[in-house]
Amino acid sequence: METQTLLLILVDICLIIGLARLVGNLFTRINQPPVMGEIVAGIMLGPSLLGWLAPHTEAILFPKDVMPSIYLLSQIGLIFFMFLVGLEVSPENMRGRLRVAMATSSISILVPFTLGVSLALTLLQPLRTNPEISNLAFALFLGAAMSVTAFPVLARIIQEKNLQKTPLGLLALTCASVDDITAWCLLAMAIIATRSNDIFSAWPTLVGISLFTMLMMTVGRRWIEQQMRAWAQRGPLTLSQQTIIYIFLILSAIGTQLLNIDVIFGGFIMGVIMPKNLASTVYLRERIQDFVTIFLLPLFFAYSGINTQIGLVNTPTLWGLTILILLAAVLGKFGGTYWVSRWTGLPAGEAAALGLLMNTRGLTELIILNVGLSLKVISPVLFTMLVIMALVTTFIASPLMDRVYPGPLSDPSS
């Protein structure tokens, strides 16, 4: 790598993480999670704003030869981020609420998934620009994109509103946990269908990922729990102990990539098998979270933002389809969650609040969309339309929550 290219990459990193923090802080002042501002900051650095206002400056700052380096760093960030997401999937959160959560999650996945598949097979067919990608893969990706819930954003909203120890907050966390697992399974199926173009002939991948998951959930879980409990008795994790965990995390990501899925699944599975509520696990999460949030994730947002070109949605037909996608996403996720919540006996206000929380998509949606774009399942135009949907559904959650369910005014644990 030439010195000039290296210096430009370092300048880009400073610009990206600085702008992400600035816009993230501004968004907290309008009652939005900081991650929303960081996503918007990434889009601002792309053709939608910087490229529109100063195309020459964008070409200088983000030439094609620096993008592979930013992409590589963003993928490493996603591995560690998915590890953190997996850490939040706790069986303890599900006790006593799993039956209701399973019913709610099933409908909140099934309805938007069905709507997404229906749109993919009908009105969105003209946007399927890659003839090598089967209708099945295209439909599965759209279904998965419609079905996902952004667990980190949902958890952040619950925390900010002091709902984490209320029945509603605990139910939302449980539903989101089940949703997360289901959504990643749907994405895995979409990736398999994309790479094989025939899901029935992809049995080696299905068998391989099933065996890998079983091995990690049994042998891997027992080993890591024994190690973590033994290390916890000796005090904070040492650098050598953290190194061991990081190596196994990367090996898990390598394993899922070799099985033709994606590195993000390895990170997620590693997080799921980690023992929860241990001091050593909490210590590890704190050591990873700040660096991932401040440094690595903004690089992913910038890479996504450069691929987001609002100007591509430039006709009444495309804007009409974007609005239709948004309506289907809200109707499927919010409507499905609200209906089943009311059916299980939840009051109207709490059912609406749960629907709004489950309707947040945020960063998790961007991960799925970037996978689809990199595999050429979705076009840049459809990518942009779905990014708009993700931003709107996440943006409306917190303000509308204040209207339908203000929540506790003080810490519920007090």
N, C-alpha and C positions, 0 to 999 in steps of 0.2 A: 504494500500500500504506500502510495506516495505521501510525502509530508504534507503537501497542500490538501490532499483529500482527507487525511487524518485531522488536520486543523479545522477543515470545514465541518467534519462530523462532530467534533467537540463543540464548535460554535453552535451547530444545530441543536445539540443536546442542551446546551445552556438556554437557548431560545425556547425550546420546547418545554422544559421543566419549569422555567421561569414564568412563561405565559400560562401554563397549566395551573400553577399555584395562584397566580394573580386572578385569573378568571374563576377558578374554584372558590377563592375567598369572596369574590363579588357575588357569586351565586348563593352563598350561604346567607347573604343579606336579603335575598328575596325568597327566603324559605325553601331553598332547593339544596339537595345533597351536593357537596363539593365535586363529586365525580361527574355530575351533569355539566358543571363549568369546565372541567378538564376535557370532557368529550367535545364540547363546543370549541374549546381552545384548539384542539386538534383539527377540527373542521376549518377554523379561521386561518390556519397555516396552509391550507390546501387551495385548490383552484376556485373553491366557492367564495373565498373572500380575498386572500392575498393574491392568488392568481388572477382574480378579476380586477383588483385595484392596481396591482403592480406585477404583471406577468414576468417582466424581466427580473425583478427581485426574487420572485419565487424560483425561476429557473436557475439563478445563481446560488440560492440557499439550498435548494433540494434537487440537484441534478441527478440523473439516473444512476450514476456510479456510487452515490452515497446511500441510496435507498436499500440495497441489500444489507448493509451494516445496520441500519435502523430496523429493518425487518428482523434480522437475527436477534438483536437485543430485545425487540418486542416479543418474540416467541419465547425467549428465556423468561421474560417477565410473565407471560401467560402461564408457563409451567408452574411458576411459584405462586401466581395468583390462584390458579385452580387448586393448588395444594391448600391454600388458605380457605378456599370455598369448601373443600372436602373436610377441613377441620371443623367447620360449622355444622356439618351434618352429624348431629348427635342423637343416638338412640334415646337418651334421657328426655330430650324434648318431645319425643313421640309417645311416651308412656301416658296412658289414660286418654289420649286424644287421637290415637292412630286410626281408629275406626272412622271417626268423623272426618279426619284429615284425608284418609284414603278416598272416601266418597267425594269430598270436595275437590281433591286434586285430580281424581279421575275425570270428573266432568270438566274441570278447568283446563285440562289437557285435551280431552276428546273433542269438545266443541270447537275451540280455535284451530285444532289440528284438522278437523274435517272441513272447516271453512277455508283454511289455507290450501289444502289439497284441491278443493273444489275450484278455487280461483286459479290455481296452477294449471288445472286441466281444461279451463275454459277461457276466461277473459285475459289471463296473463300469458297465454300461449304465444302471442306475437312477440313477447319479450324474451322468449327462449331462443337465444341466438346461436347456441352451440349445438349443431345437429348430432354430434357424437355423444351427447348426454341424453340418456333415456328420459321419457316422460316420468317414469317411476322415481328416478333420482331427483328430478326437478320438483315433483310433487312432494316428496318426502322432505326436501329442504325447506320448501315453503311452509309445510305443516309444522316442522320443528321451529322455524322462525316465528310463527304465529303463537306457538304454545309456550315458549320459554317465559320464565319469571326471573328477574334479576335479584337473586338472593341477597347480595351485598347491599344493594340500594334499599330493598325491603327492610333488611335488618337495621340499616342506618336510620330510616324513617321511624321505625318502632322505637329505637333507642332515643332519638331526639324528642319523641313525644311521650317518653316514659311509659311505654306500653309493654316493656319486655317481661314484666311479671304479672301482667293481666291475662285473663283467659283469652281475650282477642289476640294479644301479642304472641302468646305461646301457640295458639292455633295457627296463626299466620306463619310462624317460623316452622312449624311442623309441616304445614301444607307446602311451603316453599321448598323444604328439604325433599319431600316426596316428588315435587315438581322437578327439582334439579336433577334427581336421579333419572326420572322418566325422560326429561328433555335430552339429557346427554345420551341416553340409550337410543332415542329417536335419531339424534344426529349421527351416532355411530352407524345406524342402519342406513342413513342417507349416504354416508361416506362409502360404505360397502357397496351400495347400489351404484354409486358414481364410478367407482374404480373397477367394478366387474360388469356393469351395465345389465346384470342379471343376478338379482339377489339370491336366486335359487342355486346358482352355480358358485356362490361365494361361501360355500360351506366350510372351506378350510379357514377362512378369516373368522367366521362365526364360532367355529369350534375352538380356534386359537384364542380369541378374546374371552370366550367363556371359561376356558381352562385357566387362562392368565388371571382373570378376575377371581375365580374360585381359589386359586393358589394364594393370591394376595390376601383374600378375605379370611383364609384359614391359617396356613403356615406363616404367611407374612405378618398377619395381625398378631398372632401369638408371639412371634419373635420380637417384633418391635415393641409390643406392650411389656414383655419381660425386660427388655433393655431400658425402656423409658422409666419403668418403675424402679429398677435398680439404680439408674443414674439419678433419679429424683431424690433418693435417700442420701446421696452424697453432696447435694447442693445444686446450684445452677449448672446448666450444661456447659461442659468445657468446649474449647474450640475443636478438639479432636472428635468429641461426641457429635457436635453439630455437623462436622465434616462427613461423618458416617451417614447421617440422615440425608444430607444433601446429595451424597453419592447415590444412595438408594432411590432418592426422588428422581434424579436424572436417569438412572437405570430403568426405573418404572416408565418414564416418558419414552426412552429408547424402545422399550418392549412394546408399547402400544403402537409406536410409529412403525416398527418392523412388522407388526401384524396388520399393517395397512389401515390403521384407524387415524390417530393423530396424537401428537405429543401431549396435548392438553388433557387427554383421558388418563394418561399415566400420572400426571400431577394430581388430578382429582382423586383417583383411586388411592394413591399414597396418602392423601389427606384424610380420606374416609377411614382408613385402617388405623390411623394414629389414635392412641388412647386419649380420651377427652377428660378435661377437668384435672389433669395433673399439673403440678407447678412447673414441671419441666416443659410440658406442652405449651402452657401459657407463655413461658419465657421464650420458647422458640418462635411462637407466633409473633410476639412483640418484636423480636429481633429481625424477623423477615418483613413484617407488614410495612414499616415505615419506608424501608428502602424500595420495596416494590411499588408502594403508592406514590412516593415522591419522584423516583427515578425511572423505573422500568415501565409502569403503566402509561405515563404520558407519551412515551415513545410509541406505544401501540396506538394510542389515540391519534397521534400525529400521522402515523402510517395509514390508519383508517381514514383520517381526514383528507389526506392527499388522494385517496381513492374515491372520496365523496365529492361528486360534482353536481351541485344543485342546478347548475345551468343546463344539465342534460334533461331535466324535467322541464321542457320548454314549450309544450303544447297543451291546449285544454284537455285533450284526450289523456295525456300522461298525468296531468294534475288530477283529472277525474279518477283515474285508476289509483293514484296515490291516496286520495280521500277514501276510495272504496276499500283499499287495503287497511287504512286506519280504522274505518268503521267496522270492518270484519274483525280486526284485532281486538277492538274494545268490546264489541258485541260478544265475541267468543270468550274472551278471558274474564272481563268484568261481568258480563251477563250470565255466563255459565256459573261462575263462582257465586254470584248473588242468588241465583235461582236455587242452587243446591244448598246454600247456606240457610236460606229461608226454609227450605224443605226439611232441613235437619233441626229447625227450631231456633235459629239465631235471630235476634231482633233485627229490624230493618236497618237501623243505623250501623250496627256492627257488621251485618252482611254487606252493606255498601262499602264500608271501610275495608273489609277483607277483600272485596272485589277490586278496589282501587290498588291495594297493596300487591295483589297477584297480577295486576295489569302492568306493573312496572317492568321494563325490559332492559333498559340501560346498557351497561357494559356487557352483560351476558349475551344480549342480542348481537352486539358488535362482534363478539367472538365467533358466533355461528355464521354471521354474514361474511366475515373475512375468510372463513373456511370455504364457504360456498363460492366466493369470488376467486380465491386462489385455485380452486378445482375447476373453475369456469362453468360452474352449474348455473350461476346467476350472472347477468350482464352488469356492467357499470351503471346502467340506467336503473335497473331493478334494485341493485345494491343501494343506490341513492334514495330511491323511494322507500325502501325498508328502513334505512337509517332515519329518515324523517318520521316514519311511524314509531320507531324506537324512542326518539327524542320526545315526541308529543306525548306518548303514553306514560313516559317516566315523568315528564314535566308537570303533568296535571295531577299526579298522585298526591303530593303533599298539600297543595292549596285546597283541593277538594276534600281531603281528609279532615281539614279544619272545619269544613262546613257540615259534613255528614256525621262526624264523630270526633269532637274536639279532644277526647281522651282525658286522662288524669292531668290536673294542673300542677301536681307535685309528684315527686318520686313515689311510686306505689309501694316501695319497700319501707317507707318511713311510717 
